[in-house]
C-alpha cells in the first residue's frame, strides 16, 4: 500500500504541474483589465488555487476626491471638463459597464476549458438629461424649451448586438481531467464443486487503487491514460500464487476524422470569446460616449436654465420699475389708479415666472448631482450644495464643415457600434464551422494499448500436523509490487488494437436545419449591417443640418432680442412723453422677455446639436480629450479646475 500511495502522489504532482504550466500560458486579454484578486492562469502559487473560489471585490460607492475638491464655501464651482471628469470617475452607468470586459474574460476562460459560451450583455444605459421639456411663463411672455424627455430621460438601448448561439459539433473538454480512487472488496463464492479450487467457499479480498488522466485536444483528439492495480488474497488452495499483485496500464487515443475534425472547428468558441472581449471593450467605449454626451447636455441645460433665471430677474426688475413709476404718476394725478393694478399684475406674473425658473434650475442641479455621484443626493452635504457653472455656451463665428461624405466615412471608421456589428458577423461566420462539420458523417479512429502484469508469492498451504506445502509457480511471477510494475512497463503482456466507427445519418435533417438556420441568421446580420450604415448616413446628415438650423436659429434670436430691446426703449421714451400707453410698454417688456428666453433656448439647442453631431461622428471622446484608459480605471489625471477669480 505504501508503494501504491507513493505512485499516486507522483502522478498527482506530475499532472498538477502540467496543469499549472498549461494555465500559465500568456492570455490575449489586456493585463490591466484583470481585476485584483481575479487573475486567470497567472500568479497562481500552486495548482490547488484552481479549486478555490476567487471572490470579486465589493462594489465601491465612495465618490472620488475630485468632488470634495470642487466644493468651496458651500458651492460647487463646476467647469464642463470637471463635470466630464466626475462622470468618468463616479457615474454608475459607466461603473456598471466596467464589469463587461471582466465578464468577457470569464467567457474566454470557459471556452479555453471546452465549455459553452454564456454571452455578454451589450445594453447601454442612457443618463437623465434634463427636467421638464417646457415651462410656460403665462400671459404670453414666452416658453423656454429644452430638448429632452419630459421627466426622466433614461433607459436602455442596444449597443449593436452581440448575438451568438451554440450549434454544431461538440467541442472536446480541453481541461485535463485527473481521477484517483481506491476500492476494497470482500467476495465469498460458494462452490458446488470444489475440485477446481480445493475449497467449498471461495473467499477473495482485494484492495484496488486506480488512476486516470484524460485530455481533449483542439484537433478533435481525446487522449486517455489509466492505471489500476489490485492486491488480492484468496483462500483457494490450488492457486499457485497467493497473495498477488495485478496491474495494467492502458493508453487510448480517439480521433475524429470527419465530424469534429480540425482546430478551426474545435477552437471556434475560443475565437468567439476573444471577439467578445473586443465587443465588451467597444460597449464600454460606447457607454462612455453616451454618458459623456448626456452629462454635457445636462451641463449646458444647467447653464441655459441659469441664464433663463437671469432673464426672468431682468423682466421682474422692469415690471417693478414700471410699477414704481406708475405709483408716482398716480400720486401726482397724471395717471389713473387702474394702471397700478395692471402693473402689479405684471409684477406678480413675472415673480411666478422667476419662481418656476429658479425651481427648475434646482431640479437640474439635482439631475447633474445624480449623474456625477455614486450615491446621488443621499449625501446631505451634496444635496444642500449649489452648483455654479463656470463655463458658458459659445458659438464660433464660423463652422468648419467638411463634405458630408468625409463626415460619413469618419463616422463609419470611428463609431463603436459599427465595429461591434462587424465583429458580430465575424463571430457568426466562426460559429458556422461547427455547423458545417456537423453535416459530415461521424468517422472515429480508436487506438488502444494495454499492458498487464502479475506478481506475488508462491501459495503456501498449511495443514495441521503436516509441514507447509509450497505450490510450484513460475519464477517469473514470483515477487512483489515492483516486479508487477516491471512487467507492465516492459510490455511483457501487451494488448493493443485499432478500430474504426462510421456513423452516417441517412436524412441528416437536424444538421441541415442548423446549417440553414445559421446561414439565414448570417444574412439577416448582413442586412442589418447595411441598415446600420444607411442609418449612420442619415444620422450624420441630420445632425449636420440640425447644427446649421441651430446656428441660424441663434442668429435670428439675437436679432429679435436686439429689436425687442430697441422697441422697449422707444416705447418707454414715448410713454414718458405721453405718446404711448402703459399697455404698449408692458407688451414691449413681454416681447423682450420672450426674445431673451428664445435666445437662451437657441443657445441650448446649438449646444445639443453640437453634442449630437460629435456623437453621430463617434468623436465625442476626441473632442473632449477623454482617454479611454482613464475611463476604464475611473481615475482622471487632470486636476480640478480653479474657481473663478472673484470667488477665490
C-alpha positions as CSV (number, residue, x, y, z in Angstrom):
1,X,0.0,0.0,0.0
2,X,2.9,2.4,0.7
3,X,4.2,1.9,-2.8
4,X,0.7,2.4,-4.3
5,X,0.3,5.7,-2.3
6,X,3.7,6.8,-3.5
7,X,2.8,6.2,-7.1
8,X,-0.5,8.1,-6.7
9,X,1.4,11.1,-5.2
10,X,3.9,11.1,-8.1
11,X,1.1,11.0,-10.6
12,X,-0.7,13.8,-8.8
13,X,2.4,16.0,-8.8
14,X,3.2,15.4,-12.4
15,X,-0.3,16.2,-13.6
16,X,-0.7,19.1,-11.2
17,X,2.5,20.7,-12.6
18,X,1.3,20.1,-16.1
19,X,-2.0,21.9,-15.3
20,X,-0.1,24.8,-13.8
21,X,2.1,25.2,-16.9
22,X,-0.9,25.0,-19.2
23,X,-2.7,27.7,-17.2
24,X,0.4,30.0,-17.1
25,X,0.4,30.5,-20.9
26,X,0.1,34.2,-21.9
27,X,-3.5,35.4,-22.1
28,X,-4.6,37.5,-25.1
29,X,-6.6,40.0,-23.0
30,X,-5.0,43.2,-21.6
31,X,-3.4,42.7,-18.2
32,X,-4.8,45.9,-16.8
33,X,-8.4,44.7,-17.3
34,X,-8.0,41.7,-15.0
35,X,-9.4,42.7,-11.6
36,X,-7.5,42.4,-8.4
37,X,-8.0,39.0,-6.8
38,X,-9.2,37.5,-10.1
39,X,-6.3,36.7,-12.3
40,X,-6.8,33.7,-14.5
41,X,-3.8,31.5,-15.1
42,X,-1.2,34.0,-13.8
43,X,0.1,34.5,-10.3
44,X,-1.1,31.1,-9.2
45,X,1.1,30.0,-6.3
46,X,0.2,26.4,-6.7
47,X,-2.3,24.3,-8.6
48,X,-4.6,24.0,-5.6
49,X,-5.7,27.6,-6.3
50,X,-7.7,26.2,-9.3
51,X,-10.1,24.7,-6.8
52,X,-10.7,27.8,-4.6
53,X,-13.3,30.5,-5.1
54,X,-11.7,33.8,-6.0
55,X,-14.1,36.5,-4.8
56,X,-14.7,39.7,-6.6
57,X,-14.1,42.9,-4.7
58,X,-17.3,44.6,-3.3
59,X,-18.7,47.5,-5.2
60,X,-17.3,50.9,-4.4
61,X,-19.9,53.6,-3.6
62,X,-17.4,56.2,-2.5
63,X,-17.1,59.3,-4.6
64,X,-13.7,60.4,-5.9
65,X,-11.8,63.2,-4.1
66,X,-12.4,65.5,-7.0
67,X,-15.9,66.2,-5.9
68,X,-14.8,67.4,-2.4
69,X,-12.1,69.4,-4.0
70,X,-14.6,71.4,-6.1
71,X,-16.7,72.4,-3.0
72,X,-15.9,75.9,-1.8
73,X,-17.9,77.9,0.6
74,X,-21.0,75.8,0.2
75,X,-20.9,75.8,-3.6
76,X,-19.6,73.5,-6.3
77,X,-17.7,75.6,-8.9
78,X,-18.0,73.3,-11.8
79,X,-16.5,73.6,-15.3
80,X,-17.5,71.4,-18.2
81,X,-14.2,69.4,-18.0
82,X,-14.7,68.9,-14.3
83,X,-18.3,67.6,-15.0
84,X,-16.9,65.1,-17.5
85,X,-14.1,64.0,-15.2
86,X,-16.6,63.4,-12.3
87,X,-18.8,61.4,-14.7
88,X,-15.8,59.2,-15.7
89,X,-14.9,58.7,-12.0
90,X,-18.3,58.4,-10.3
91,X,-21.1,57.7,-12.8
92,X,-22.8,54.4,-12.1
93,X,-23.7,53.7,-15.7
94,X,-20.0,53.7,-16.6
95,X,-19.2,51.7,-13.4
96,X,-21.8,49.1,-14.5
97,X,-20.1,48.7,-17.9
98,X,-16.7,48.2,-16.3
99,X,-17.8,44.7,-15.4
100,X,-18.4,43.9,-19.1
101,X,-14.8,43.3,-20.1
102,X,-14.3,41.2,-17.0
103,X,-17.3,39.1,-17.8
104,X,-15.9,38.6,-21.3
105,X,-12.6,37.3,-19.7
106,X,-14.6,34.7,-17.9
107,X,-16.1,33.7,-21.3
108,X,-12.6,33.2,-22.7
109,X,-11.5,31.1,-19.7
110,X,-14.6,29.0,-20.1
111,X,-14.0,28.5,-23.8
112,X,-10.4,27.5,-23.2
113,X,-11.7,24.7,-21.0
114,X,-14.0,23.5,-23.7
115,X,-17.3,24.9,-22.2
116,X,-20.2,26.6,-23.9
117,X,-20.4,30.4,-24.0
118,X,-22.9,32.2,-21.9
119,X,-22.9,35.5,-23.7
120,X,-22.2,39.0,-22.5
121,X,-24.6,42.0,-22.0
122,X,-24.5,44.7,-24.7
123,X,-27.2,47.1,-23.5
124,X,-26.4,50.7,-22.8
125,X,-27.9,52.9,-20.1
126,X,-29.0,56.4,-21.1
127,X,-28.4,59.1,-18.5
128,X,-31.2,61.5,-17.5
129,X,-30.6,64.8,-19.3
130,X,-33.0,67.4,-18.0
131,X,-36.2,68.0,-16.2
132,X,-39.4,69.3,-17.8
133,X,-39.5,70.0,-21.6
134,X,-41.2,73.3,-21.2
135,X,-42.3,75.8,-18.5
136,X,-44.7,78.5,-19.6
137,X,-44.4,81.9,-18.0
138,X,-48.1,82.5,-18.7
139,X,-49.7,85.5,-20.2
140,X,-47.9,85.3,-23.4
141,X,-44.4,86.1,-22.1
142,X,-43.0,83.1,-23.7
143,X,-41.9,79.5,-23.2
144,X,-38.4,78.3,-22.6
145,X,-37.9,74.9,-24.1
146,X,-35.0,72.5,-23.9
147,X,-34.8,69.3,-25.9
148,X,-35.2,66.2,-23.8
149,X,-37.7,63.9,-22.2
150,X,-40.5,65.2,-20.0
151,X,-39.2,63.8,-16.7
152,X,-36.6,61.1,-16.6
153,X,-35.0,60.6,-19.9
154,X,-33.3,57.3,-19.2
155,X,-33.4,53.7,-20.2
156,X,-31.5,51.1,-22.1
157,X,-30.6,50.9,-25.7
158,X,-28.8,48.3,-27.8
159,X,-25.1,48.7,-28.2
160,X,-25.0,47.0,-31.6
161,X,-25.9,43.5,-30.5
162,X,-23.6,40.6,-30.0
163,X,-25.7,37.6,-31.0
164,X,-24.3,34.1,-30.6
165,X,-26.0,30.7,-30.3
166,X,-24.1,27.4,-29.8
167,X,-24.7,24.9,-32.6
168,X,-22.6,22.4,-34.4
169,X,-20.3,19.6,-33.2
170,X,-19.5,19.1,-29.6
171,X,-16.2,20.6,-28.5
172,X,-13.9,18.3,-26.5
173,X,-13.3,19.0,-22.8
174,X,-10.0,20.8,-23.1
175,X,-9.2,20.9,-19.4
176,X,-7.1,17.9,-18.3
177,X,-9.1,15.5,-16.1
178,X,-7.3,13.6,-13.4
179,X,-9.1,10.9,-11.4
180,X,-7.8,8.8,-8.5
181,X,-9.6,6.3,-6.4
182,X,-9.4,3.3,-4.2
183,X,-11.7,0.3,-3.7
184,X,-11.8,-2.5,-1.2
185,X,-13.8,-5.7,-2.0
186,X,-14.5,-8.8,0.0
187,X,-16.3,-11.5,-2.0
188,X,-17.4,-15.0,-1.0
189,X,-18.4,-17.6,-3.6
190,X,-20.0,-20.9,-2.7
191,X,-18.8,-23.7,-5.0
192,X,-20.9,-26.8,-5.7
193,X,-17.7,-28.5,-7.0
194,X,-14.5,-27.8,-5.1
195,X,-12.3,-29.7,-7.5
196,X,-11.0,-26.6,-9.2
197,X,-10.5,-24.5,-6.1
198,X,-10.0,-27.0,-3.4
199,X,-12.4,-25.2,-1.1
200,X,-16.2,-25.2,-0.9
201,X,-16.4,-21.5,-0.2
202,X,-14.0,-19.2,-2.1
203,X,-13.1,-16.0,-0.3
204,X,-11.3,-13.2,-2.2
205,X,-10.2,-9.9,-0.6
206,X,-8.8,-7.2,-2.8
207,X,-7.5,-3.7,-2.4
208,X,-7.7,-1.8,-5.7
209,X,-6.3,1.7,-6.3
210,X,-6.7,3.3,-9.7
211,X,-5.5,6.4,-11.6
212,X,-6.8,8.1,-14.8
213,X,-5.8,11.1,-16.9
214,X,-7.9,12.4,-19.8
215,X,-7.3,15.3,-22.1
216,X,-9.1,16.7,-25.1
217,X,-7.2,18.5,-27.9
218,X,-8.3,21.1,-30.4
219,X,-7.6,18.7,-33.3
220,X,-10.6,16.6,-32.1
221,X,-8.5,14.1,-30.3
222,X,-9.3,12.6,-27.0
223,X,-6.3,11.1,-25.1
224,X,-6.7,8.9,-22.1
225,X,-4.2,7.1,-19.8
226,X,-5.4,4.9,-17.0
227,X,-3.7,2.6,-14.5
228,X,-5.3,0.2,-12.0
229,X,-3.9,-2.4,-9.7
230,X,-5.2,-4.9,-7.2
231,X,-3.7,-6.6,-4.2
232,X,-5.6,-9.9,-3.9
233,X,-5.6,-12.5,-1.2
234,X,-7.7,-15.7,-1.5
235,X,-8.3,-19.0,0.3
236,X,-8.1,-21.1,-2.9
237,X,-5.8,-24.0,-2.2
238,X,-4.8,-24.7,-5.7
239,X,-3.8,-21.1,-6.6
240,X,-0.1,-21.2,-7.4
241,X,0.4,-17.5,-6.4
242,X,-1.3,-16.2,-3.3
243,X,-1.4,-13.3,-2.3
244,X,-0.6,-11.5,-5.6
245,X,-0.5,-8.1,-7.3
246,X,-2.2,-7.5,-10.7
247,X,-2.0,-4.3,-12.6
248,X,-2.5,-2.8,-16.1
249,X,-1.7,0.4,-17.8
250,X,-3.9,1.5,-20.7
251,X,-3.5,4.2,-23.3
252,X,-6.2,5.1,-25.7
253,X,-6.5,7.7,-28.4
254,X,-9.7,8.6,-30.2
255,X,-9.6,10.8,-33.2
256,X,-12.5,12.4,-35.1
257,X,-11.7,12.0,-38.8
258,X,-14.7,13.7,-40.4
259,X,-17.2,15.3,-38.0
260,X,-15.5,17.3,-35.3
261,X,-12.0,17.2,-37.0
262,X,-9.7,20.2,-37.0
263,X,-8.7,23.2,-35.0
264,X,-11.0,25.5,-36.9
265,X,-14.0,23.5,-35.6
266,X,-12.9,23.0,-32.0
267,X,-11.4,26.4,-31.2
268,X,-14.3,28.3,-32.6
269,X,-15.6,29.2,-29.1
270,X,-12.1,30.5,-28.1
271,X,-12.1,32.8,-31.1
272,X,-15.6,33.9,-30.4
273,X,-14.7,34.6,-26.8
274,X,-11.8,36.7,-27.9
275,X,-14.3,38.6,-30.1
276,X,-16.5,39.0,-27.0
277,X,-13.6,40.7,-25.2
278,X,-13.3,43.2,-28.0
279,X,-17.0,43.7,-28.1
280,X,-17.1,44.3,-24.4
281,X,-14.4,47.0,-24.8
282,X,-16.4,48.6,-27.5
283,X,-19.6,48.5,-25.5
284,X,-17.8,50.2,-22.6
285,X,-16.5,52.8,-25.0
286,X,-20.0,53.4,-26.4
287,X,-21.3,53.7,-22.8
288,X,-18.7,56.4,-22.1
289,X,-19.7,58.3,-25.2
290,X,-23.3,58.0,-24.3
291,X,-22.8,59.1,-20.7
292,X,-20.4,61.9,-21.5
293,X,-22.8,63.2,-24.2
294,X,-25.6,63.1,-21.7
295,X,-23.6,64.9,-19.0
296,X,-22.5,67.6,-21.5
297,X,-26.2,68.1,-22.3
298,X,-27.1,68.3,-18.6
299,X,-24.3,70.8,-18.0
300,X,-25.4,73.1,-20.9
301,X,-29.0,72.8,-19.9
302,X,-28.0,73.9,-16.4
303,X,-26.2,76.9,-17.9
304,X,-29.2,77.7,-20.0
305,X,-31.6,77.4,-17.0
306,X,-29.3,79.7,-15.1
307,X,-29.4,82.2,-17.9
308,X,-33.1,81.9,-18.0
309,X,-33.2,82.8,-14.3
310,X,-31.3,86.0,-15.1
311,X,-33.7,86.8,-17.9
312,X,-36.7,86.4,-15.5
313,X,-35.0,88.6,-12.9
314,X,-34.4,91.3,-15.5
315,X,-38.1,91.1,-16.6
316,X,-39.2,91.3,-13.0
317,X,-37.0,94.4,-12.4
318,X,-38.5,96.1,-15.4
319,X,-42.0,95.3,-14.2
320,X,-41.2,96.5,-10.7
321,X,-39.7,99.8,-12.1
322,X,-42.9,100.3,-14.1
323,X,-45.0,99.7,-11.0
324,X,-42.9,102.2,-9.1
325,X,-43.2,104.8,-11.9
326,X,-47.0,104.3,-12.1
327,X,-47.4,104.8,-8.4
328,X,-45.6,108.1,-8.6
329,X,-47.7,109.3,-11.5
330,X,-50.9,108.3,-9.7
331,X,-49.8,110.2,-6.6
332,X,-49.4,113.4,-8.7
333,X,-52.6,112.8,-10.5
334,X,-51.3,112.2,-14.0
335,X,-52.3,108.5,-14.3
336,X,-55.4,106.6,-13.4
337,X,-55.2,104.2,-10.4
338,X,-56.2,101.3,-12.5
339,X,-52.8,101.3,-14.1
340,X,-51.3,100.4,-10.7
341,X,-53.4,97.3,-10.6
342,X,-52.2,96.5,-14.2
343,X,-48.6,96.9,-13.2
344,X,-49.0,94.9,-10.0
345,X,-50.5,92.0,-12.1
346,X,-47.5,92.1,-14.4
347,X,-45.1,92.0,-11.4
348,X,-46.9,89.0,-10.0
349,X,-46.8,87.2,-13.3
350,X,-43.0,87.9,-13.6
351,X,-42.5,86.7,-10.0
352,X,-44.2,83.5,-10.9
353,X,-42.0,83.0,-13.9
354,X,-38.9,83.7,-11.8
355,X,-40.0,81.1,-9.2
356,X,-40.6,78.5,-11.9
357,X,-37.2,79.2,-13.5
358,X,-35.4,79.0,-10.1
359,X,-37.0,75.7,-9.1
360,X,-36.3,74.3,-12.5
361,X,-32.7,75.3,-12.0
362,X,-32.7,73.5,-8.7
363,X,-34.2,70.4,-10.3
364,X,-31.5,70.4,-13.0
365,X,-28.8,70.7,-10.4
366,X,-30.2,67.6,-8.7
367,X,-30.1,65.7,-12.0
368,X,-26.5,66.7,-12.5
369,X,-25.5,65.8,-9.0
370,X,-27.1,62.3,-9.5
371,X,-25.1,61.8,-12.7
372,X,-21.8,62.9,-11.1
373,X,-22.1,61.0,-7.8
374,X,-22.2,57.3,-6.9
375,X,-24.7,57.9,-4.1
376,X,-26.8,60.7,-5.8
377,X,-28.1,63.3,-3.4
378,X,-28.3,60.9,-0.4
379,X,-25.3,62.8,1.0
380,X,-26.8,65.8,2.9
381,X,-23.7,68.0,2.1
382,X,-24.0,67.3,-1.6
383,X,-27.8,67.7,-1.5
384,X,-27.6,71.2,0.0
385,X,-24.7,72.4,-2.0
386,X,-25.5,74.6,-5.0
387,X,-23.7,74.2,-8.4
388,X,-22.1,77.2,-10.0
389,X,-21.3,76.5,-13.7
390,X,-18.2,78.3,-14.6
391,X,-18.4,77.8,-18.4
392,X,-20.8,79.4,-20.8
393,X,-22.1,78.4,-24.2
394,X,-20.1,80.0,-27.0
395,X,-20.9,79.8,-30.7
396,X,-17.9,80.2,-33.0
397,X,-18.0,82.8,-35.7
398,X,-17.8,80.2,-38.4
399,X,-18.4,76.4,-38.6
400,X,-15.7,74.2,-40.0
401,X,-17.9,71.9,-42.0
402,X,-16.4,69.1,-44.0
403,X,-18.0,67.5,-47.0
404,X,-20.8,65.1,-46.0
405,X,-19.1,62.1,-47.5
406,X,-16.0,62.7,-45.4
407,X,-18.1,63.0,-42.3
408,X,-19.9,59.7,-43.1
409,X,-16.6,58.0,-43.7
410,X,-15.3,59.3,-40.3
411,X,-18.4,58.0,-38.6
412,X,-18.1,54.6,-40.2
413,X,-14.5,54.4,-39.1
414,X,-14.8,55.6,-35.5
415,X,-18.2,54.6,-34.2
416,X,-18.1,51.7,-31.8
417,X,-21.4,50.2,-32.8
418,X,-20.3,49.8,-36.4
419,X,-17.3,47.8,-35.3
420,X,-19.5,45.7,-33.0
421,X,-21.7,44.7,-35.8
422,X,-18.7,43.7,-37.9
423,X,-17.3,41.6,-35.1
424,X,-20.7,40.0,-34.5
425,X,-20.9,38.9,-38.2
426,X,-17.3,37.6,-37.9
427,X,-18.3,35.5,-34.8
428,X,-21.3,34.1,-36.7
429,X,-19.0,33.0,-39.5
430,X,-16.7,31.4,-37.0
431,X,-19.7,29.5,-35.5
432,X,-20.6,28.2,-39.0
433,X,-17.5,26.0,-38.8
434,X,-19.3,23.8,-36.2
435,X,-22.5,23.6,-38.3
436,X,-20.6,22.7,-41.4
437,X,-18.7,20.0,-39.5
438,X,-22.0,18.6,-38.1
439,X,-23.1,17.9,-41.7
440,X,-20.4,15.3,-42.1
441,X,-20.7,11.6,-41.1
442,X,-19.0,10.6,-37.9
443,X,-15.9,8.6,-38.6
444,X,-13.8,7.9,-35.5
445,X,-10.5,6.2,-35.1
446,X,-9.8,4.5,-31.8
447,X,-6.4,3.1,-31.0
448,X,-5.8,1.3,-27.7
449,X,-2.9,-0.4,-26.0
450,X,-2.8,-2.0,-22.6
451,X,0.0,-3.7,-20.6
452,X,-0.7,-6.1,-17.8
453,X,1.4,-7.6,-15.0
454,X,1.1,-10.2,-12.3
455,X,3.4,-10.9,-9.4
456,X,3.1,-12.4,-5.9
457,X,4.2,-15.1,-3.5
458,X,4.1,-18.8,-4.0
459,X,1.0,-20.2,-2.3
460,X,1.8,-21.9,0.9
461,X,-0.8,-24.5,2.2
462,X,-0.8,-25.1,5.9
463,X,-2.2,-28.5,7.0
464,X,-2.4,-29.1,10.7
465,X,0.2,-31.6,11.8
466,X,2.0,-31.5,8.4
467,X,4.9,-29.4,7.2
468,X,3.9,-26.4,5.0
469,X,3.4,-27.2,1.3
470,X,4.6,-24.6,-1.2
471,X,2.9,-25.0,-4.6
472,X,5.1,-24.8,-7.6
473,X,4.9,-21.5,-9.5
474,X,6.7,-19.9,-12.4
475,X,9.7,-17.9,-11.1
476,X,8.8,-15.1,-13.5
477,X,5.7,-14.3,-11.4
478,X,7.3,-14.6,-8.0
479,X,7.9,-11.2,-6.5
480,X,6.1,-8.1,-5.2
481,X,4.7,-4.8,-6.4
482,X,7.9,-3.7,-8.2
483,X,8.0,-6.9,-10.2
484,X,4.5,-6.4,-11.4
485,X,5.3,-2.8,-12.4
486,X,8.3,-4.0,-14.3
487,X,6.2,-6.4,-16.3
488,X,3.8,-3.6,-17.1
489,X,6.4,-1.1,-18.3
490,X,8.4,-3.8,-20.1
491,X,5.2,-4.6,-22.0
492,X,5.6,-8.3,-21.3
493,X,1.9,-9.0,-21.8
494,X,0.6,-6.4,-24.2
495,X,-2.9,-5.9,-25.7
496,X,-3.5,-3.5,-28.5
497,X,-6.0,-2.8,-31.2
498,X,-7.3,-0.3,-33.7
499,X,-10.9,0.2,-34.7
500,X,-13.0,2.5,-36.9
501,X,-16.5,3.6,-36.3
502,X,-18.6,5.1,-39.1
503,X,-21.9,6.6,-38.3
504,X,-24.0,8.0,-41.3
505,X,-27.3,9.8,-40.5
506,X,-29.4,9.0,-43.6
507,X,-31.6,12.1,-43.5
508,X,-29.3,14.4,-41.6
509,X,-32.3,16.8,-41.1
510,X,-31.2,18.3,-37.8
511,X,-27.7,19.2,-39.1
512,X,-29.1,20.6,-42.4
513,X,-31.7,22.6,-40.5
514,X,-29.0,24.1,-38.2
515,X,-26.8,24.9,-41.1
516,X,-29.6,26.6,-43.0
517,X,-30.7,28.5,-39.8
518,X,-27.2,29.8,-39.2
519,X,-26.8,30.9,-42.8
520,X,-30.1,32.7,-42.7
521,X,-29.2,34.5,-39.4
522,X,-25.9,35.5,-41.0
523,X,-27.7,37.0,-44.0
524,X,-30.0,38.9,-41.6
525,X,-27.0,40.3,-39.8
526,X,-25.5,41.4,-43.1
527,X,-28.8,43.1,-44.0
528,X,-28.8,44.8,-40.6
529,X,-25.3,45.9,-41.1
530,X,-26.3,47.7,-44.3
531,X,-29.3,49.2,-42.5
532,X,-26.9,50.5,-39.8
533,X,-24.6,52.0,-42.4
534,X,-27.6,53.7,-44.0
535,X,-28.8,54.9,-40.7
536,X,-25.4,56.4,-39.9
537,X,-25.5,58.4,-43.1
538,X,-29.0,59.7,-42.1
539,X,-27.9,60.5,-38.5
540,X,-24.8,62.3,-39.7
541,X,-26.6,64.3,-42.3
542,X,-29.5,65.2,-39.9
543,X,-27.0,66.1,-37.2
544,X,-25.2,68.4,-39.6
545,X,-28.5,70.0,-40.7
546,X,-29.5,70.3,-37.1
547,X,-26.3,72.2,-36.3
548,X,-26.9,74.6,-39.2
549,X,-30.5,75.1,-38.1
550,X,-29.4,75.8,-34.5
551,X,-26.9,78.4,-35.7
552,X,-29.5,80.1,-37.9
553,X,-32.0,80.0,-35.0
554,X,-29.5,81.6,-32.6
555,X,-28.6,84.3,-35.1
556,X,-32.3,85.1,-35.6
557,X,-32.9,85.1,-31.8
558,X,-30.1,87.6,-31.3
559,X,-31.6,89.9,-33.9
560,X,-35.1,89.5,-32.3
561,X,-33.7,90.3,-28.9
562,X,-31.9,93.4,-30.2
563,X,-35.1,94.6,-31.9
564,X,-37.1,94.0,-28.7
565,X,-34.6,96.0,-26.6
566,X,-34.8,98.9,-29.1
567,X,-38.6,98.7,-29.2
568,X,-38.9,98.7,-25.4
569,X,-36.5,101.7,-25.2
570,X,-38.6,103.6,-27.7
571,X,-41.9,102.8,-26.0
572,X,-40.5,103.9,-22.6
573,X,-39.4,107.2,-24.1
574,X,-42.7,107.7,-25.8
575,X,-44.6,106.8,-22.6
576,X,-42.6,109.4,-20.7
577,X,-43.6,112.0,-23.3
578,X,-47.2,110.9,-23.2
579,X,-47.2,109.5,-26.7
580,X,-47.7,105.9,-25.7
581,X,-49.7,103.8,-23.2
582,X,-48.8,101.6,-20.3
583,X,-50.3,98.6,-22.2
584,X,-47.8,99.1,-25.1
585,X,-44.9,99.4,-22.6
586,X,-46.0,96.1,-20.9
587,X,-46.3,94.5,-24.2
588,X,-42.8,95.6,-25.2
589,X,-41.5,94.2,-21.9
590,X,-43.1,90.9,-22.6
591,X,-41.7,90.8,-26.1
592,X,-38.2,91.5,-24.7
593,X,-38.6,88.7,-22.1
594,X,-39.7,86.3,-24.9
595,X,-36.8,87.4,-27.1
596,X,-34.2,86.8,-24.4
597,X,-35.8,83.4,-23.5
598,X,-35.7,82.5,-27.1
599,X,-32.0,83.5,-27.3
600,X,-31.2,81.3,-24.3
601,X,-33.2,78.4,-25.8
602,X,-31.3,78.9,-29.1
603,X,-28.0,78.6,-27.3
604,X,-29.2,75.4,-25.6
605,X,-30.4,74.0,-29.0
606,X,-27.0,74.8,-30.5
607,X,-25.1,73.1,-27.7
608,X,-27.2,70.0,-28.1
609,X,-26.9,70.0,-31.8
610,X,-23.1,70.2,-31.5
611,X,-23.1,67.3,-29.0
612,X,-25.3,65.3,-31.3
613,X,-23.0,65.8,-34.3
614,X,-20.0,64.7,-32.3
615,X,-21.9,61.6,-31.1
616,X,-23.1,60.8,-34.6
617,X,-19.5,61.0,-35.9
618,X,-18.1,59.0,-32.9
619,X,-15.7,61.9,-32.0
620,X,-17.1,62.7,-28.5
621,X,-14.0,61.3,-26.7
622,X,-11.6,63.1,-29.1
623,X,-13.4,66.4,-29.0
624,X,-13.4,66.4,-25.2
625,X,-9.9,65.0,-24.7
626,X,-11.0,61.8,-23.0
627,X,-8.6,58.9,-22.6
628,X,-10.4,55.6,-22.6
629,X,-7.8,54.1,-20.3
630,X,-8.6,56.7,-17.7
631,X,-12.3,55.9,-18.1
632,X,-11.6,52.2,-17.6
633,X,-9.7,52.9,-14.4
634,X,-12.2,55.5,-13.2
635,X,-9.3,57.9,-12.4
636,X,-8.8,61.1,-14.4
637,X,-5.3,62.6,-14.1
638,X,-6.4,66.1,-15.0
639,X,-6.6,68.2,-11.7
640,X,-9.8,70.0,-10.8
641,X,-10.2,73.5,-12.3
642,X,-9.5,76.6,-10.2
643,X,-12.6,78.6,-9.2
644,X,-13.2,82.0,-10.9
645,X,-11.0,84.8,-9.6
646,X,-14.0,86.6,-8.0
647,X,-14.8,83.5,-5.9
648,X,-11.4,82.6,-4.6
